[in-house]
C-alpha cells in the first residue's frame, strides 16, 4: 500500500512538472509571437509612413505648377491635401529677404501674385534628394528644389533651394505643418532673340543673371 502511495506521488509530481513546463513553453511561444508581431508591424509601418510623407513633396509641386498655369483655385485645392489648416510657410530668398504666410490659401495667393507679377506663363518644380525622419506621429523632411519659371520663349527664371518641413499625422493622414524654403539662387537665363549661325555664337550670346523676383508684400 505504502509503495503504491509513493508511486502515485511520483506520478503526480511528474505530471505537475510536465504541465508546468508545457505552460511555460506555451507562454514563451505566445510572448515571442506577440512581440515579434508588434515588431513586424512597426517595421512595416515605417516605410509606409515615409512613402506617404514623400508624396507630400509631389503634392506641393503639382499645386504650385497649377498656380503657375494661372489656375489659382486648383492650386489652393491641391495645397489643402498637402498641409494642415494651420500651416506656416516661409520663404528665405538669397539676399536674405523673407516672406511668411499662415494657411495655404494665403500662401497660394502670395505665389500667384509673384508668378503674375513676373509674367510667368508656366512653371515646373522638380523635387529630389528627399530625407525623412519619423518619430511616432511627427516627422521631419528635407528636399531639394529645382524650379523653372517661363517668362518667354527665350527667357526663364531658375530657382534652387531646400525645403525644410515639419510633418504631423492627424486623423491618420500625414500633412506638412511648417515649411521653410531656403533659396540658394534665383537666376534669369536668356537666349538671343534671333537664331545664331553656330552653337558657339549662341552660347556666347546667352546670359545668366542673378535676379530678385518681383515679390509683392515682401517683408524685409
Buried (B, 14 or more C-beta within 10 A) or exposed (E): EEEEEEEEEEEEEEEEEEEEEEEEEEEEEEEEEEEEEEEEEEEEEEEEBBEBBBEBBEBBBBBBBBBBBBBBEBBBBBBBBBBBEEBBBBBBBBEEBEBBBEBBBBBBBBBBBBBBEBEBEBBBBEBEEBEBEBEEEEBBBBBBBEBBBBBEEEBBBBBBBBBBBBBBBEEEEBBBBBBBBBBEEBBBBBBEEEEBEEEEEEEEEEEEEEBEBEBEEBEE
